[in-house]
Structures are given as structure tokens and as C-alpha cells.
Amino acid sequence: MARDRSSSRPRRRPRRAAVVAAAAAAAALVLAGPGCAWAAAAPAAPAAGLPLGHDVSSYQRHVDWPAARSDGARFTYVKATESTTYRNPYFARQYAGARRAHLIRGAYHFARPDRSSGAAQAAYFVRNGGDWRADGWTLPPALDIEYNPYDDRNVCYGLDRGRMVDWIRSFSDEVARLTGRRPVIYTTAHWWASCTGDSRAFASDHPLWIARHGTSEPGALPGGWQSWTFWQYGAEGGLPGDQNLFHGPPDRLRALARGR
């Protein structure tokens, strides 16, 4: 995920058979990979394994949520905010539409550590869609912290490793204070190592949303995390936006939304 893009070109939605095949292939690859503690006991049929999901931003605009549900989606994350100056203009419609289509959904914030404090951005996020409630339908708020899409020569936003860890902690503490939940952290292993020194400060109480595309498994995890909760495995596929999997059976996904 990164900054919102704009485009007037509609995306062609693949045929349902192609979507199901793609989801099955992705799930089968993960079930076959190492590091998945429950994989050995999981049924062979991919449909009984990992729930499929996606994440969207203003780029997707008007999402056909019932079609996404029909095509296999069981959860989604919707971009709410960036820094303290941007709110996705389609957020309210996208977020409500996902709920009406019976998708478990959550909101995410794109971090700009070069613009303001973590606490300030967390407060802005929660005020503009990043809240959480234990209703079984709302995923924990998520922090998208990754490469700087505005300056590829300054991927760490001008912060040294210690200051970056402090910024993330400030964001997390404010989200926890306002919502009662620690945020999910979306990142890549390379960015986390480069910009936090592979900090292990968040692994014990923050779910990991790992981004790694074009591979059969998420690979080595950053910062002391022993397992991933979400895996963004592709930028394109059968569902609108980026393609994701949840690391667990469907009832565990629902439990996460209940705060368990």
C-alpha cells in the first residue's frame, strides 16, 4: 500500500472461476509452506483454510462489495487517513458498503513520520474512521508504515532508527488509549530492518500484516514476530485493490474482530 492514486480507468473484474482458482492457489501455497503452526492439521481443500481478503483506498472509488463477497472476500481493510491532512473521500461509502456485504472490515492509516508526531496522526486517524468496537465485524486499526512514496531517496522519512521506533510507539500508545486496542502493523521485512533496526519492541502485542509479493510464502518475518496475522501477497488479483490472506481459520478471524 502507498499513497492514493487516481485513475478513471475501470478495472475489469475477473470471472468468478478465475478468482476462485487464484484464491485456491494462494491458500494452497501457504498451507504447504513452513512456519504455519496449524497448517499440518488444516484440511486439504483451500476453501476450508485461509480466509481471503483485500485492501482498498480512494483509487478503487466505488467498490462492488457484494461482488467481492461473491468472489471469495471475507475481510477487507479500507484506507481512512494519511498524515493529519488527508482523509479518503470514499472512506465512509467503502466502509459501510463492506459491512452491508457482510465483510469483516477495518481501517488503516498511512504513516507520514516526517509530517507530525505519531500521537497526532493516531488521534486524527481515530477521529476519521480508525475507531474500533468489539462487535465481531471491526478489525483492529492498522498502521501502514513503509517506504516513502514521495521521496525514494528518503525511505525512512528523515528519522533515525531510534526515533522511528519512538514514532511508532507514540502512534500505538495513542490508538490504544483511544480505542483499547493496539494497532496491526503493516510493513515489509526490508523496510523494518532498514528503518527500525529490526526492532523487536512490537512483536509481542501488535499483529503483523506482512507485505511480500510474488512469492509462495511470506518469508522471514521482521522484528521478532513469530507469526503473521495478515499477508498481502499481491497488488492485483481477483478482488479490488491489493490481495491478502488471514493466517487462521474463519472463526479466528471473527475472534480477532471481537478483541480476543
Salt bridges, closest charged atoms under 4 A:
ASP4 OD1 - LYS79 NZ 3.60
ASP71 OD2 - ARG13 NH1 2.87
GLU82 OE1 - LYS79 NZ 2.63
GLU82 OE2 - ARG112 NH1 3.81
ASP114 OD2 - ARG112 NH2 2.96
ASP151 OD1 - ARG153 NE 3.91
ASP173 OD1 - ARG169 NH1 3.94
ASP173 OD1 - ARG182 NH1 2.64
GLU174 OE2 - ARG177 NH2 2.85
ASP205 OD1 - HIS206 ND1 2.66
